[in-house]
Amino acid sequence: VVRRLLDMGPREDRALAFVMAFCVVGFIAQLPGLARRAHLENLELNMLLGGALLGSVFILPLMFYFLAWISYLGAKLVGGKSTSYGARLALFWALLASAPLVLLNGLIAGFIGPGPAQTAAGLLWVVVFVWFWFSGFRQAQGPAA
């Protein structure tokens, strides 16, 4: 998928849409866990939601752009041929492609709570995300990148 997206030409609006879509899905995934926490700890749900929205939709995309830039620089140091756009696209697509597991993790956080099930779902998400990211980044390093 990353190879096909790169062959379509550099479009920063596409990369931004991918990262923003993931961040919105990540915010939605937090809702059940935040509702559970607000109920159990007798906290104001609106305050928790506001903080999660600020972090997920406004601050997290900037952190992902920085992470993509660091991965691009790291690849350049070891002789990579990727462009900065290729590094961003690989990371952002990996995030979006693994988003269903983020939703699963959020459901487990809301309905079951912290424990082995949530840890397993989180670990599964990390493994799938890293696999998507490295596979896409390898494609971005290709000769046509």
PyMOL commands that set and color helices and strands:
alter all, ss='L'
color gray80, all
select helices_A, chain A and resi 2-7+12-41+45-77+84-97+99-111+116-140
alter helices_A, ss='H'
color red, helices_A
deselect
rebuild
show_as cartoon
